[in-house]
Amino acid sequence: MAKDPGKGGIDGMAEPLKAAGEAMKAGGQKAAENSAAIATAVIDHAEANTREAFAALRAAAQASSLPEVLELQSRYIQEQGSRSMAQVKEIGELIARFGRESIDTFKR
């Protein structure tokens, strides 16, 4: 018996569409989680940078000479530069990982 070409067309599309909708919903949820993780990391970095800046200010306020203040300032700038590079690297790695995870989701 020949299959009726009009029959099952809509029914046959329902499951793939439902699956696509669920995948999009899951992808949106994952994107929101990833965004929150990046925002949290940035806030953590800002908090650490602020804490270090105040520590440097305290040390400078307690310094006994101008050369000591300049040494403290120089050390702070070097450490902050290193800290900033590490923070940028961390955020970049998070973004790259989340991008790879997103691509892997669509490959399945």
A tleap script that builds the chain and sets N, CA, C and O, in Angstrom:
source leaprc.protein.ff14SB
mol = sequence {
  NMET ALA LYS ASP PRO GLY LYS GLY GLY ILE
  ASP GLY MET ALA GLU PRO LEU LYS ALA ALA
  GLY GLU ALA MET LYS ALA GLY GLY GLN LYS
  ALA ALA GLU ASN SER ALA ALA ILE ALA THR
  ALA VAL ILE ASP HIE ALA GLU ALA ASN THR
  ARG GLU ALA PHE ALA ALA LEU ARG ALA ALA
  ALA GLN ALA SER SER LEU PRO GLU VAL LEU
  GLU LEU GLN SER ARG TYR ILE GLN GLU GLN
  GLY SER ARG SER MET ALA GLN VAL LYS GLU
  ILE GLY GLU LEU ILE ALA ARG PHE GLY ARG
  GLU SER ILE ASP THR PHE LYS CARG
}
set mol.1.N position { 0.845 -1.165 0.000 }
set mol.1.CA position { 0.000 0.000 0.000 }
set mol.1.C position { 0.892 1.229 0.000 }
set mol.1.O position { 1.842 1.301 0.779 }
set mol.2.N position { 0.606 2.186 -0.850 }
set mol.2.CA position { 1.398 3.405 -0.952 }
set mol.2.C position { 1.055 4.347 0.186 }
set mol.2.O position { -0.088 4.450 0.629 }
set mol.3.N position { 2.071 5.011 0.626 }
set mol.3.CA position { 1.883 5.961 1.718 }
set mol.3.C position { 1.306 7.248 1.156 }
set mol.3.O position { 1.724 7.723 0.101 }
set mol.4.N position { 0.347 7.802 1.871 }
set mol.4.CA position { -0.273 9.059 1.467 }
set mol.4.C position { 0.743 10.175 1.695 }
set mol.4.O position { 1.148 10.396 2.836 }
set mol.5.N position { 1.170 10.889 0.644 }
set mol.5.CA position { 2.213 11.901 0.799 }
set mol.5.C position { 1.807 13.051 1.715 }
set mol.5.O position { 2.681 13.686 2.306 }
set mol.6.N position { 0.553 13.334 1.850 }
set mol.6.CA position { 0.111 14.424 2.707 }
set mol.6.C position { 0.002 14.025 4.159 }
set mol.6.O position { -0.033 14.880 5.044 }
set mol.7.N position { -0.051 12.743 4.404 }
set mol.7.CA position { -0.252 12.261 5.762 }
set mol.7.C position { 1.089 12.167 6.490 }
set mol.7.O position { 2.074 11.687 5.929 }
set mol.8.N position { 1.120 12.616 7.716 }
set mol.8.CA position { 2.319 12.506 8.525 }
set mol.8.C position { 3.297 13.646 8.316 }
set mol.8.O position { 4.310 13.709 9.013 }
set mol.9.N position { 3.036 14.538 7.394 }
set mol.9.CA position { 3.947 15.653 7.143 }
set mol.9.C position { 4.085 16.547 8.358 }
set mol.9.O position { 5.198 16.820 8.806 }
set mol.10.N position { 2.991 16.994 8.882 }
set mol.10.CA position { 3.028 17.867 10.056 }
set mol.10.C position { 3.463 17.069 11.278 }
set mol.10.O position { 4.267 17.546 12.078 }
set mol.11.N position { 2.942 15.869 11.425 }
set mol.11.CA position { 3.332 15.037 12.566 }
set mol.11.C position { 4.823 14.732 12.525 }
set mol.11.O position { 5.478 14.686 13.566 }
set mol.12.N position { 5.351 14.528 11.353 }
set mol.12.CA position { 6.767 14.215 11.210 }
set mol.12.C position { 7.661 15.413 11.524 }
set mol.12.O position { 8.840 15.242 11.835 }
set mol.13.N position { 7.112 16.617 11.444 }
set mol.13.CA position { 7.881 17.824 11.734 }
set mol.13.C position { 7.820 18.205 13.209 }
set mol.13.O position { 8.688 18.931 13.694 }
set mol.14.N position { 6.827 17.734 13.916 }
set mol.14.CA position { 6.624 18.156 15.299 }
set mol.14.C position { 7.796 17.772 16.197 }
set mol.14.O position { 8.282 18.598 16.968 }
set mol.15.N position { 8.246 16.543 16.103 }
set mol.15.CA position { 9.338 16.095 16.974 }
set mol.15.C position { 10.641 16.853 16.722 }
set mol.15.O position { 11.261 17.310 17.682 }
set mol.16.N position { 11.082 17.006 15.470 }
set mol.16.CA position { 12.315 17.772 15.239 }
set mol.16.C position { 12.193 19.227 15.709 }
set mol.16.O position { 13.146 19.792 16.246 }
set mol.17.N position { 11.033 19.818 15.506 }
set mol.17.CA position { 10.835 21.193 15.959 }
set mol.17.C position { 10.855 21.281 17.477 }
set mol.17.O position { 11.413 22.219 18.046 }
set mol.18.N position { 10.248 20.304 18.123 }
set mol.18.CA position { 10.245 20.278 19.582 }
set mol.18.C position { 11.675 20.112 20.100 }
set mol.18.O position { 12.088 20.794 21.037 }
set mol.19.N position { 12.415 19.208 19.486 }
set mol.19.CA position { 13.802 18.983 19.891 }
set mol.19.C position { 14.643 20.242 19.678 }
set mol.19.O position { 15.475 20.583 20.518 }
set mol.20.N position { 14.426 20.927 18.560 }
set mol.20.CA position { 15.163 22.164 18.278 }
set mol.20.C position { 14.816 23.234 19.309 }
set mol.20.O position { 15.698 23.956 19.775 }
set mol.21.N position { 13.555 23.337 19.662 }
set mol.21.CA position { 13.130 24.297 20.679 }
set mol.21.C position { 13.766 24.019 22.030 }
set mol.21.O position { 14.198 24.940 22.723 }
set mol.22.N position { 13.820 22.754 22.398 }
set mol.22.CA position { 14.440 22.377 23.668 }
set mol.22.C position { 15.944 22.662 23.653 }
set mol.22.O position { 16.510 23.101 24.654 }
set mol.23.N position { 16.575 22.411 22.520 }
set mol.23.CA position { 18.011 22.694 22.394 }
set mol.23.C position { 18.277 24.190 22.494 }
set mol.23.O position { 19.254 24.608 23.116 }
set mol.24.N position { 17.418 24.993 21.887 }
set mol.24.CA position { 17.575 26.444 21.967 }
set mol.24.C position { 17.364 26.934 23.398 }
set mol.24.O position { 18.080 27.816 23.873 }
set mol.25.N position { 16.388 26.361 24.072 }
set mol.25.CA position { 16.128 26.745 25.464 }
set mol.25.C position { 17.329 26.390 26.336 }
set mol.25.O position { 17.760 27.199 27.158 }
set mol.26.N position { 17.864 25.201 26.164 }
set mol.26.CA position { 19.038 24.767 26.927 }
set mol.26.C position { 20.244 25.644 26.598 }
set mol.26.O position { 21.024 25.994 27.484 }
set mol.27.N position { 20.392 25.995 25.324 }
set mol.27.CA position { 21.496 26.865 24.916 }
set mol.27.C position { 21.383 28.248 25.535 }
set mol.27.O position { 22.384 28.828 25.955 }
set mol.28.N position { 20.175 28.772 25.592 }
set mol.28.CA position { 19.954 30.070 26.225 }
set mol.28.C position { 20.255 30.030 27.706 }
set mol.28.O position { 20.836 30.967 28.253 }
set mol.29.N position { 19.864 28.948 28.357 }
set mol.29.CA position { 20.150 28.786 29.788 }
set mol.29.C position { 21.659 28.714 30.022 }
set mol.29.O position { 22.183 29.329 30.951 }
set mol.30.N position { 22.343 27.963 29.178 }
set mol.30.CA position { 23.802 27.822 29.310 }
set mol.30.C position { 24.486 29.167 29.056 }
set mol.30.O position { 25.453 29.506 29.738 }
set mol.31.N position { 23.997 29.925 28.089 }
set mol.31.CA position { 24.573 31.240 27.800 }
set mol.31.C position { 24.407 32.168 28.999 }
set mol.31.O position { 25.318 32.928 29.327 }
set mol.32.N position { 23.250 32.110 29.655 }
set mol.32.CA position { 23.023 32.931 30.846 }
set mol.32.C position { 23.977 32.520 31.973 }
set mol.32.O position { 24.522 33.375 32.672 }
set mol.33.N position { 24.174 31.220 32.144 }
set mol.33.CA position { 25.106 30.735 33.173 }
set mol.33.C position { 26.537 31.185 32.869 }
set mol.33.O position { 27.269 31.603 33.766 }
set mol.34.N position { 26.923 31.095 31.606 }
set mol.34.CA position { 28.265 31.507 31.202 }
set mol.34.C position { 28.466 33.002 31.426 }
set mol.34.O position { 29.517 33.433 31.900 }
set mol.35.N position { 27.457 33.780 31.082 }
set mol.35.CA position { 27.524 35.222 31.275 }
set mol.35.C position { 27.674 35.556 32.758 }
set mol.35.O position { 28.451 36.439 33.122 }
set mol.36.N position { 26.943 34.861 33.600 }
set mol.36.CA position { 27.041 35.081 35.048 }
set mol.36.C position { 28.431 34.700 35.565 }
set mol.36.O position { 28.973 35.375 36.441 }
set mol.37.N position { 29.001 33.632 35.031 }
set mol.37.CA position { 30.342 33.208 35.451 }
set mol.37.C position { 31.389 34.255 35.082 }
set mol.37.O position { 32.292 34.540 35.868 }
set mol.38.N position { 31.268 34.819 33.896 }
set mol.38.CA position { 32.210 35.859 33.464 }
set mol.38.C position { 32.035 37.113 34.319 }
set mol.38.O position { 33.018 37.711 34.756 }
set mol.39.N position { 30.787 37.508 34.555 }
set mol.39.CA position { 30.527 38.694 35.379 }
set mol.39.C position { 31.076 38.506 36.790 }
set mol.39.O position { 31.646 39.435 37.362 }
set mol.40.N position { 30.910 37.329 37.345 }
set mol.40.CA position { 31.425 37.045 38.686 }
set mol.40.C position { 32.950 37.123 38.712 }
set mol.40.O position { 33.531 37.660 39.655 }
set mol.41.N position { 33.589 36.592 37.690 }
set mol.41.CA position { 35.053 36.652 37.622 }
set mol.41.C position { 35.530 38.096 37.528 }
set mol.41.O position { 36.510 38.466 38.176 }
set mol.42.N position { 34.851 38.915 36.731 }
set mol.42.CA position { 35.228 40.323 36.598 }
set mol.42.C position { 35.061 41.051 37.931 }
set mol.42.O position { 35.909 41.858 38.311 }
set mol.43.N position { 33.976 40.767 38.636 }
set mol.43.CA position { 33.762 41.378 39.952 }
set mol.43.C position { 34.839 40.934 40.932 }
set mol.43.O position { 35.349 41.745 41.706 }
set mol.44.N position { 35.187 39.650 40.903 }
set mol.44.CA position { 36.261 39.147 41.769 }
set mol.44.C position { 37.582 39.857 41.472 }
set mol.44.O position { 38.334 40.187 42.389 }
set mol.45.N position { 37.860 40.090 40.197 }
set mol.45.CA position { 39.081 40.786 39.808 }
set mol.45.C position { 39.068 42.223 40.321 }
set mol.45.O position { 40.064 42.710 40.855 }
set mol.46.N position { 37.945 42.886 40.155 }
set mol.46.CA position { 37.836 44.272 40.621 }
set mol.46.C position { 38.029 44.354 42.139 }
set mol.46.O position { 38.683 45.266 42.645 }
set mol.47.N position { 37.455 43.397 42.846 }
set mol.47.CA position { 37.601 43.363 44.301 }
set mol.47.C position { 39.071 43.165 44.701 }
set mol.47.O position { 39.578 43.853 45.587 }
set mol.48.N position { 39.741 42.227 44.045 }
set mol.48.CA position { 41.158 41.971 44.352 }
set mol.48.C position { 42.005 43.191 44.021 }
set mol.48.O position { 42.896 43.550 44.790 }
set mol.49.N position { 41.741 43.834 42.884 }
set mol.49.CA position { 42.506 45.015 42.490 }
set mol.49.C position { 42.300 46.155 43.481 }
set mol.49.O position { 43.251 46.858 43.823 }
set mol.50.N position { 41.087 46.339 43.936 }
set mol.50.CA position { 40.789 47.390 44.908 }
set mol.50.C position { 41.489 47.112 46.235 }
set mol.50.O position { 42.061 48.015 46.846 }
set mol.51.N position { 41.438 45.868 46.670 }
set mol.51.CA position { 42.104 45.472 47.920 }
set mol.51.C position { 43.606 45.745 47.831 }
set mol.51.O position { 44.203 46.268 48.772 }
set mol.52.N position { 44.211 45.392 46.701 }
set mol.52.CA position { 45.653 45.618 46.520 }
set mol.52.C position { 45.978 47.109 46.443 }
set mol.52.O position { 47.014 47.541 46.951 }
set mol.53.N position { 45.113 47.893 45.819 }
set mol.53.CA position { 45.344 49.339 45.730 }
set mol.53.C position { 45.321 49.972 47.124 }
set mol.53.O position { 46.165 50.809 47.443 }
set mol.54.N position { 44.360 49.570 47.945 }
set mol.54.CA position { 44.300 50.119 49.300 }
set mol.54.C position { 45.492 49.671 50.146 }
set mol.54.O position { 45.998 50.437 50.966 }
set mol.55.N position { 45.932 48.449 49.950 }
set mol.55.CA position { 47.119 47.978 50.670 }
set mol.55.C position { 48.337 48.819 50.276 }
set mol.55.O position { 49.152 49.174 51.128 }
set mol.56.N position { 48.455 49.131 48.997 }
set mol.56.CA position { 49.572 49.953 48.536 }
set mol.56.C position { 49.472 51.372 49.100 }
set mol.56.O position { 50.479 51.966 49.484 }
set mol.57.N position { 48.257 51.906 49.147 }
set mol.57.CA position { 48.067 53.241 49.717 }
set mol.57.C position { 48.443 53.274 51.201 }
set mol.57.O position { 49.077 54.220 51.669 }
set mol.58.N position { 48.045 52.236 51.926 }
set mol.58.CA position { 48.401 52.156 53.351 }
set mol.58.C position { 49.917 52.098 53.527 }
set mol.58.O position { 50.486 52.784 54.376 }
set mol.59.N position { 50.552 51.269 52.713 }
set mol.59.CA position { 52.004 51.145 52.799 }
set mol.59.C position { 52.682 52.479 52.487 }
set mol.59.O position { 53.638 52.858 53.164 }
set mol.60.N position { 52.201 53.187 51.480 }
set mol.60.CA position { 52.776 54.480 51.114 }
set mol.60.C position { 52.561 55.509 52.226 }
set mol.60.O position { 53.439 56.324 52.507 }
set mol.61.N position { 51.384 55.460 52.854 }
set mol.61.CA position { 51.092 56.396 53.948 }
set mol.61.C position { 52.006 56.154 55.145 }
set mol.61.O position { 52.283 57.077 55.910 }
set mol.62.N position { 52.467 54.940 55.309 }
set mol.62.CA position { 53.329 54.603 56.452 }
set mol.62.C position { 54.815 54.666 56.106 }
set mol.62.O position { 55.666 54.437 56.965 }
set mol.63.N position { 55.123 54.975 54.853 }
set mol.63.CA position { 56.531 55.040 54.435 }
set mol.63.C position { 57.235 56.187 55.153 }
set mol.63.O position { 56.618 57.195 55.499 }
set mol.64.N position { 58.513 56.017 55.365 }
set mol.64.CA position { 59.269 57.018 56.113 }
set mol.64.C position { 60.056 57.990 55.225 }
set mol.64.O position { 60.657 58.945 55.716 }
set mol.65.N position { 60.043 57.732 53.905 }
set mol.65.CA position { 60.786 58.629 53.016 }
set mol.65.C position { 60.183 58.599 51.616 }
set mol.65.O position { 59.453 57.678 51.251 }
set mol.66.N position { 60.509 59.628 50.847 }
set mol.66.CA position { 60.039 59.691 49.463 }
set mol.66.C position { 60.585 58.529 48.626 }
set mol.66.O position { 59.826 57.944 47.853 }
set mol.67.N position { 61.856 58.176 48.746 }
set mol.67.CA position { 62.349 57.017 47.980 }
set mol.67.C position { 61.584 55.731 48.308 }
set mol.67.O position { 61.346 54.906 47.426 }
set mol.68.N position { 61.204 55.563 49.566 }
set mol.68.CA position { 60.426 54.376 49.939 }
set mol.68.C position { 59.040 54.412 49.279 }
set mol.68.O position { 58.548 53.387 48.808 }
set mol.69.N position { 58.424 55.581 49.250 }
set mol.69.CA position { 57.119 55.729 48.593 }
set mol.69.C position { 57.242 55.388 47.106 }
set mol.69.O position { 56.405 54.676 46.552 }
set mol.70.N position { 58.277 55.898 46.480 }
set mol.70.CA position { 58.481 55.630 45.049 }
set mol.70.C position { 58.729 54.148 44.798 }
set mol.70.O position { 58.241 53.597 43.811 }
set mol.71.N position { 59.480 53.502 45.677 }
set mol.71.CA position { 59.714 52.053 45.547 }
set mol.71.C position { 58.404 51.280 45.693 }
set mol.71.O position { 58.131 50.361 44.921 }
set mol.72.N position { 57.604 51.654 46.679 }
set mol.72.CA position { 56.309 50.986 46.887 }
set mol.72.C position { 55.398 51.177 45.671 }
set mol.72.O position { 54.726 50.247 45.227 }
set mol.73.N position { 55.394 52.390 45.152 }
set mol.73.CA position { 54.562 52.683 43.987 }
set mol.73.C position { 55.025 51.882 42.774 }
set mol.73.O position { 54.208 51.324 42.041 }
set mol.74.N position { 56.326 51.830 42.571 }
set mol.74.CA position { 56.876 51.069 41.450 }
set mol.74.C position { 56.511 49.586 41.568 }
set mol.74.O position { 56.108 48.963 40.586 }
set mol.75.N position { 56.653 49.030 42.761 }
set mol.75.CA position { 56.324 47.621 42.987 }
set mol.75.C position { 54.826 47.373 42.738 }
set mol.75.O position { 54.444 46.378 42.122 }
set mol.76.N position { 53.999 48.289 43.223 }
set mol.76.CA position { 52.551 48.139 43.023 }
set mol.76.C position { 52.213 48.132 41.528 }
set mol.76.O position { 51.426 47.305 41.069 }
set mol.77.N position { 52.805 49.045 40.784 }
set mol.77.CA position { 52.518 49.126 39.344 }
set mol.77.C position { 52.946 47.843 38.639 }
set mol.77.O position { 52.223 47.341 37.779 }
set mol.78.N position { 54.104 47.312 38.991 }
set mol.78.CA position { 54.564 46.057 38.383 }
set mol.78.C position { 53.636 44.900 38.739 }
set mol.78.O position { 53.261 44.106 37.876 }
set mol.79.N position { 53.271 44.812 40.011 }
set mol.79.CA position { 52.390 43.726 40.443 }
set mol.79.C position { 51.005 43.860 39.811 }
set mol.79.O position { 50.397 42.862 39.423 }
set mol.80.N position { 50.506 45.096 39.708 }
set mol.80.CA position { 49.196 45.297 39.104 }
set mol.80.C position { 49.219 44.934 37.625 }
set mol.80.O position { 48.250 44.386 37.099 }
set mol.81.N position { 50.316 45.238 36.962 }
set mol.81.CA position { 50.448 44.847 35.555 }
set mol.81.C position { 50.399 43.334 35.391 }
set mol.81.O position { 49.724 42.819 34.500 }
set mol.82.N position { 51.108 42.635 36.243 }
set mol.82.CA position { 51.094 41.165 36.198 }
set mol.82.C position { 49.715 40.619 36.538 }
set mol.82.O position { 49.224 39.686 35.902 }
set mol.83.N position { 49.105 41.215 37.545 }
set mol.83.CA position { 47.767 40.781 37.958 }
set mol.83.C position { 46.763 41.005 36.827 }
set mol.83.O position { 45.920 40.151 36.553 }
set mol.84.N position { 46.865 42.158 36.179 }
set mol.84.CA position { 45.947 42.464 35.067 }
set mol.84.C position { 46.099 41.481 33.917 }
set mol.84.O position { 45.108 41.042 33.334 }
set mol.85.N position { 47.336 41.137 33.592 }
set mol.85.CA position { 47.573 40.172 32.509 }
set mol.85.C position { 46.979 38.810 32.868 }
set mol.85.O position { 46.376 38.154 32.018 }
set mol.86.N position { 47.144 38.387 34.107 }
set mol.86.CA position { 46.585 37.097 34.540 }
set mol.86.C position { 45.058 37.138 34.501 }
set mol.86.O position { 44.415 36.154 34.137 }
set mol.87.N position { 44.488 38.275 34.875 }
set mol.87.CA position { 43.035 38.395 34.862 }
set mol.87.C position { 42.485 38.386 33.437 }
set mol.87.O position { 41.467 37.752 33.162 }
set mol.88.N position { 43.156 39.084 32.546 }
set mol.88.CA position { 42.741 39.081 31.138 }
set mol.88.C position { 42.828 37.667 30.569 }
set mol.88.O position { 41.941 37.229 29.837 }
set mol.89.N position { 43.891 36.968 30.907 }
set mol.89.CA position { 44.061 35.593 30.429 }
set mol.89.C position { 42.931 34.700 30.958 }
set mol.89.O position { 42.376 33.888 30.218 }
set mol.90.N position { 42.599 34.859 32.241 }
set mol.90.CA position { 41.528 34.051 32.826 }
set mol.90.C position { 40.191 34.296 32.126 }
set mol.90.O position { 39.476 33.348 31.801 }
set mol.91.N position { 39.856 35.551 31.897 }
set mol.91.CA position { 38.592 35.878 31.224 }
set mol.91.C position { 38.615 35.353 29.792 }
set mol.91.O position { 37.618 34.814 29.312 }
set mol.92.N position { 39.737 35.507 29.115 }
set mol.92.CA position { 39.863 34.993 27.744 }
set mol.92.C position { 39.674 33.491 27.687 }
set mol.92.O position { 39.019 32.975 26.782 }
set mol.93.N position { 40.249 32.785 28.658 }
set mol.93.CA position { 40.097 31.330 28.699 }
set mol.93.C position { 38.652 30.933 28.982 }
set mol.93.O position { 38.153 29.961 28.415 }
set mol.94.N position { 37.980 31.675 29.850 }
set mol.94.CA position { 36.555 31.398 30.110 }
set mol.94.C position { 35.741 31.566 28.832 }
set mol.94.O position { 34.933 30.706 28.480 }
set mol.95.N position { 35.962 32.674 28.146 }
set mol.95.CA position { 35.217 32.949 26.914 }
set mol.95.C position { 35.499 31.874 25.874 }
set mol.95.O position { 34.575 31.398 25.214 }
set mol.96.N position { 36.751 31.488 25.720 }
set mol.96.CA position { 37.113 30.442 24.744 }
set mol.96.C position { 36.457 29.116 25.107 }
set mol.96.O position { 35.923 28.425 24.240 }
set mol.97.N position { 36.497 28.761 26.391 }
set mol.97.CA position { 35.883 27.499 26.823 }
set mol.97.C position { 34.383 27.509 26.563 }
set mol.97.O position { 33.827 26.527 26.071 }
set mol.98.N position { 33.731 28.618 26.894 }
set mol.98.CA position { 32.291 28.700 26.681 }
set mol.98.C position { 31.964 28.646 25.189 }
set mol.98.O position { 30.948 28.074 24.794 }
set mol.99.N position { 32.820 29.238 24.368 }
set mol.99.CA position { 32.616 29.174 22.918 }
set mol.99.C position { 32.738 27.756 22.397 }
set mol.99.O position { 31.931 27.314 21.580 }
set mol.100.N position { 33.762 27.038 22.878 }
set mol.100.CA position { 33.932 25.637 22.457 }
set mol.100.C position { 32.735 24.794 22.897 }
set mol.100.O position { 32.253 23.951 22.142 }
set mol.101.N position { 32.260 25.026 24.123 }
set mol.101.CA position { 31.108 24.269 24.616 }
set mol.101.C position { 29.868 24.547 23.762 }
set mol.101.O position { 29.086 23.639 23.480 }
set mol.102.N position { 29.694 25.802 23.354 }
set mol.102.CA position { 28.543 26.156 22.514 }
set mol.102.C position { 28.613 25.461 21.162 }
set mol.102.O position { 27.613 24.941 20.667 }
set mol.103.N position { 29.792 25.458 20.577 }
set mol.103.CA position { 29.970 24.797 19.281 }
set mol.103.C position { 29.728 23.311 19.420 }
set mol.103.O position { 29.078 22.705 18.568 }
set mol.104.N position { 30.245 22.711 20.489 }
set mol.104.CA position { 30.048 21.276 20.711 }
set mol.104.C position { 28.563 20.943 20.853 }
set mol.104.O position { 28.120 19.883 20.412 }
set mol.105.N position { 27.802 21.835 21.462 }
set mol.105.CA position { 26.362 21.609 21.629 }
set mol.105.C position { 25.669 21.475 20.278 }
set mol.105.O position { 24.787 20.633 20.106 }
set mol.106.N position { 26.074 22.316 19.313 }
set mol.106.CA position { 25.440 22.286 18.012 }
set mol.106.C position { 25.952 21.142 17.129 }
set mol.106.O position { 25.307 20.789 16.141 }
set mol.107.N position { 27.085 20.571 17.472 }
set mol.107.CA position { 27.619 19.443 16.713 }
set mol.107.C position { 26.891 18.149 17.002 }
set mol.107.O position { 26.936 17.206 16.213 }
set mol.108.N position { 26.213 18.113 18.153 }
set mol.108.CA position { 25.554 16.863 18.559 }
set mol.108.C position { 24.329 16.575 17.778 }
set mol.108.O position { 23.673 15.560 18.009 }
savepdb mol mol.pdb
quit
